Amino acid sequence: MMQQHFKAWMSWLFPTFLGIFVFILIWSGVSTATEGKIPTPFVTWDAAVNLFSDPFYDNGPNDMGIGWNIMYSLGRVALGFSLAALVGIPLGFWIGRSLFASRSFNPIISLLRPVSPLAWLPLGLLIFNSTHLAAIWVIFISSIWPMIINTAVGVSRVPQDYMNVAKVLRLNEWQILTKIMLPAVLPYLLTGVRLAIGVAWLVIVAAEMLTGGIGIGFWVWDEWNNLNVPHILVAIIVIGLIGLMLEAGLVWLAQRFSYGE
């Protein structure tokens, strides 16, 4: 048994480390080819150690540690994403259940969903007259579409037999929602949520680059203005790791549910 676990572990560990090793080799090659314009992995590592030795220092709004910038960005993502969930999930249920709602909203969704997230930023600045609220608005409007669409698709694919049983048992709307609809729709809903959180984290970095203030996106742009390329590479890796952790957290959450109940 222990041998089987060891083989299974190695079958995962070896390809992972091999991929990282190849990535570092390519990175080093690019650094050499650009004559050091792109810092080597070792230089970037030293910069990361220096940055995270005191990530929460605070010398004023224009000079804060990377930790504070990450926290501000995560706060905006959490707020915009939560608002999108509060609106998008119920709307998705309604669109999936109602033919009238589906015919009413589908043209609007089809029109607005392909719009670039940053195209919404000027409108947010105009309405809210605040860069902070405008960034939250962009997250909201960008992450709401996967929730609406995936939830509506899940509702529309609930087997008709389930609804027939609900009629026979004379279940009310709340019982239909909690006992039949939600367990059946949950896989689709969580897929929409996972897609939405990825979009939200992607968008906040770009939005903060344009709006300024405190946040990991603005921090990256500020480091570029200072020509501090190692810090930019550190930020890219950190942004990727946070996105990975957000995705992994939602996968873990999805696995905690039993869809068959």
Secondary structure, 3 states (H helix, E strand, C coil): CHHHHHHHHHHHHHHHHHHHHHHHHHHHHHHHHCCCCCCCHHHHHHHHHHHCCCCCCECCCCCECHHHHHHHHHHHHHHHHHHHHHHHHHHHHHHHHCHHHHHHHHHHHHHHCCCCHHHHHHHHHHHHCCHHHHHHHHHHHHHHHHHHHHHHHHHHCCCHHHHHHHHHCCCCHHHHHHHHHHHHHHHHHHHHHHHHHHHHHHHHHHHHHHHCCCCHHHHHHHHHHCCCHHHHHHHHHHHHHHHHHHHHHHHHHHHCCCCCC
